[in-house]
Amino acid sequence: MATATGSAAVTEQRQASARSLLHSRRELTVLSAMSPQQPDDLLAALIDVARANGCRLRILLADLEGAYKFLDAASLADVRSGQVRLVSVAGAVPAALSDYVDYFPASLWSFDQMLARRTIEVDLLVARVHETAKPGVLSYGQMVGYTTSALESAAAVCFEVAPPASFPPSPALPADAADIAYAVLPDPPPKGRDRRPPSAEQAAIAGRIAALLPDGATVQLGLGAVPDAVAGAWQGRSDLRLHSGILPPSVALALAAGLFADSDPVATGVMPVPLGSPPWPDRVRLLPVSQTHSTDTLEHIPRLWAINSAFDIDLHGQVNAEYVAGTRLASGGGQADFFRGAHRSVGGASVLALPSRARDGSSRIRATIAPPHVATLAGSDLDYVVTEHGVAHLTGLTAAERAEALILVADPQDRAALAATAVNPRSGPHRR
């Protein structure tokens, strides 16, 4: 592994690595590790060198917060011209780049399997990893994700190796897995977001979900303000277990408060916690997506309850977790994996939690999901929809009954308009 001291030396080593990796290439598909292990500076260097060499880049990434810090003015121009093609695997997408970011219409587990089977060909895997106390063994850091499958299939691997840090334990990562590796400076202090107090609507939703959870349930939580509120509503319960995808900082607070006391929580990654907040404990285990998101694994976990949010849902039960006002702002990620697994789990359930109205006052429960919006989740995998106005238990309902149940948890001012669009098999569409 190349070593460097000082930021100038690290920058030169990074540029030299980029030149070596892109030498004589005219096209290259690059897969980045999921954030927060996404090596933004290395991606920026690859784009700079590719521009100078006339190489077209295709970058697959899962930028969970949608920061896209590796793009500057010049690389933004490369994206808009098509010289650099961005493909989102999971996470958020900046609204200004939505028209230029392609995506895989697949769940996170499906994407991982396509990597493992080489259905998706990757020329170069890049990741920020960390040294450990064991010689020759590295740490994945805060995110394992799909990196393990990519290591088996990528033609070349480049690691930025940061000094040791405190992370939940993860599988051993051999240092010789990389074709090129170089040392980088310590990570800056984490910039986890301070947790905002839940709104009245979010608190009401969290309370309703807490009342639904059976004793001994295993919980999966998605990312977002509503799941954060849910995690804060379980104080006093130690009977719950945790098997999730990516854990939000609110779960670190819940663990410090004694929740999930009788279990070793499992996830594929953890988000940074704000400065001054309790760190992630060592009893959290980080595993690859191939294990954490596998439907075979999930459906055999008794009483698995998957709790996620979305932008809206229609009266057919179709869920949109990607589009807002015609602009694609997010990927479905692992939501579909957990909803399917929880729906099939004995004693488990899939729960969609969302406020009845969006910030602009429009109803999040809609007559139908219309183009260009698409359905992220089919209604057949959904058991409960929870808003501040109530709980709609959809399991076993007909299409007409499902629409009626959803209308009853919409905002009272929106129910008449929704009812006018619902279809009654006996009389056809309702009319005003």
Buried (B, 14 or more C-beta within 10 A) or exposed (E): EBEBEEEEBBBEBBBBBBBEBBEEBEEBBBBBBBBBBBBBBBBBBBBBBBBEBEBBBBBBBBBBBBBBEBBEEEBBEBBEEEBBBBBBBBBBBBEEBBEBBEBBEBBBBBBBBBBBEEEBEBBBBBBBBBBBEEEEEBBBBBBBBBBBBBBEBBEBBBBBBBEEBEBBBBBEBEBEBBBBBBBBBEBEEBEBEEBEEBBEBBBBBBBBBBEBBEEEBBBBBBBBBBBBBBBBBBEEBEBBBBBBBBBBBBBBBBBBBEBBEEBBBBBBBBBBBBEEBEBBEEEBBBBBBBBBBBBEBBBEBEBBBBBBBBBBBBBBBBBBBBBBEEBBBBBBBBBBBBBBBBBBBEEBBBBBBBBBBBEEEEBBBBBEBEEEBBBBBBBEBBBBBBBBBBBBBBEEBEBBEBBBBBBBBBBEEBBEEBBEBBBEEEEEEEEE
